[in-house]
Amino acid sequence: ILKKIAKKSNQLCGPGKNLSDVLYEAIMSTLLGDMFTLISCIHILHRSNAKRNKSQGQKLPQDADESPEETMDASNTELRANPFTDDNAEWLKLAAENDTDSDKDSDDAMPDEFNELSESEDFPEDVNLNSSDDDNLEDDDDNSGDDLLPIEKASQKLDQKLSRDRKLAEEELKTNIAQSEVFTLPSGQEIEKENILNVATSITIKCRFMLNKNARFEPPDLKLVHQRIKDTVSVLSDFKRLRDPERKRKEYLDLLLHDLINYYNYNEYLMEKLMDLFDCRELIEYLEANEAERPVTIRANTLKSRRRDLAQALINRGVNLDPIGEWSKVGLIVFDSPVPIGATPEYLAGHYMLQGASSMLPVMALAAQPNEKVLDMCSAPGGKTTYIAALMKNTGMIVANDINKERCKALTANIHRLGVVNAIVCSESGRQFPKIVGGFDRVLLDAPCSGTGVISKDASVKTNKSEKDILRCSHIQKELLLSAIDSVDARSSTGGYIVYCTCSIMVEEDEWVVDYALKHRSVKLVSTGLEFGREGFTKFKERRFHPTLKLARRYYPHEHNMDGFFVAKLKKLSNLVPAKKDKSEDTDDEEEQEEQEEQGDGDDTVEEHTMTLPMTKKRKILSDPKLKKSKKRKHDKKKLRQ
């Protein structure tokens, strides 16, 4: 504002014009309502015009305001000479030189600040805001050139003064933070007291009606627990500097585990697993993300509509939405809707499908092509199946399987609603599917899991899942993945791919399962084609996985704003099965062939195993068909290796 007024006044100044008229016109054209700035502008402009008139030989009459200013300057010289009498004078030197009045907010103190700027008529060269620290500032002004106006130079010095004050304030704040108290761990008695309060509170809630007592137990203060979590995380992030020398890291981790369990209501097993997956700060972000709901997302059905037309139709109904991201060409994210998004005419007509953003990723990784034979092994409720049909443009064949017949009803309804005509719905066990039909070009396996990636949808996962549940899911997933691999034809000209995905973030259900498949089938991991997502683990704690598992992708709610998900894509190399078969798969014809093949060298191999046994047991072992089968399997392994 000062620069604008100065330029305007210089343009208006000329012979025959009154100074007051020039100032009035310049100020009114650029300034509105700031009295403090108005007074300063009038004062500075008057001084600069007086200097210009003096250089031209024209002497103006003495201003009436100069005498009181000079008297005020004389009265303030003594205060500047000795502004403070205590020990704080040294570090308050800047403030003492900048302001001589104690009351900075009063109207009388405002002219004094500008009197310091106008101590001499040589304003541009001799102006002194801080006599002790402004030598460098004056050198900068001299180097900047003479093309700047006096007001511009003064403005620069004022800006530099403000920046220096800000730096001093920041340094003072940092000093206060550094001198704050060091976080100390609570004693064992305090933690035990909180545990007793938790137990007593739960017992009181359950038995209040039966006991009919008025006794009340206060639960632990969540604000205190939350603050303690923050302090513990800050100490663990810089443990070497902030730790208590008498405390070990394990004690801090135990305290953090205890507080996180109480604050977020997880069981101990699941919280320990999460602490193994994430560092402390990222763990807090993950837990907070699970407390918030994921945004509603829909997928445009390209068999009946385009995303642009669908978005326009929903916007006309008052729905606030945006594209889900650059990685998807059919996804939309819904922020607000005045009507139920699952009951609009467009939804009933099959123009879109309510589908999570993470469930679109495995279909994109599968990349089904037209006229292929595709199997969706666990397909209900049909979001992925209908997406595959849209990518295939209703050509080829899709076998949509789900073991739960009740869920197949929703699957069939969605297939009809979205106009899919190339799908076959069946309800069979995925583990027995290769016996039913095989020779597929591509297989999608969205395996049943513990659901640790969708805690925001199902909060019961926090307390219901145990190690037994995780291992049981992992065993089922291994069987399903091997069955899915056996259902694919490795000789397919366009396919031979298997996509394995889960809505879990547990290593036991993700990398562990894929690594098991790599060891027991002729497959390899290939790139998923997804442009974002974290790489899979190649090592986790004491476990070491195949190096190609870095091609898998992990997704987290706190990082990608979608449900926790795992996606891996495998390529089948051979139809041979280098693994042991089940007993139920052996037929009588195979046994006869085994007996014929073992007539030559079979006895020698059996005798090697029975040399240390008594004669009675040797006869039983020689007639045992199990050992004959083991010989046959060894022979098959040798052939496969060759």
Secondary structure, 3 states (H helix, E strand, C coil): CHHHHHHHHHHHCCCCCCHHHHHHHHHHHHCCCCHHHHHHHHHHHHHHHHHHHHHCCCCCCCCCCHHHHHHHHHHHHHHHHCCCCCHHHCCCHHHHHHCCCCCCCCHHHHHHHHHHHCCCCCHHHHCCCCCCCCHHHHHHHHHHCCCCCHHHHHHHHHHHHHHHHHHHHHHHHHHHHHCCCCCCCCCHHHHHHHHHHHHHHHHHHHHHHHHCCCCCCCCCCHHHHHHHHHHHHHHHHCHHHHCCCCCCHHHHHHHHHHHHHHHHCCCHHHHHHHHHHCCHHHHHHHHHHHHCCCCEEEEECCCCCCHHHHHHHHHHCCCEEEECCCCCCCEEEEEECCCCCCCCHHHHCCCEEECCHHHHHHHHHHCCCCCCEEEECCCCCCHHHHHHHHHHCCCCEEEEECCCHHHHHHHHHHHHHCCCCCEEEECCCHHHHHHHCCCECEEEEECCCCCCCCCCCCCCHHHHCCHHHHHHHHHHHHHHHHHHHHCECCCCCCCCEEEEEECCCCHHHCHHHHHHHHHHCCEEEECCCCCCCEECCCEECCEECCHHHHHCEEECHHHHCCCCEEEEEEEECCCCCCCCCCHHHCCHHHHHHHHHHCCCCHHHHHHHHHCCCCHHHHHHHHCCHHHHHHHHHHHHHHHHHC
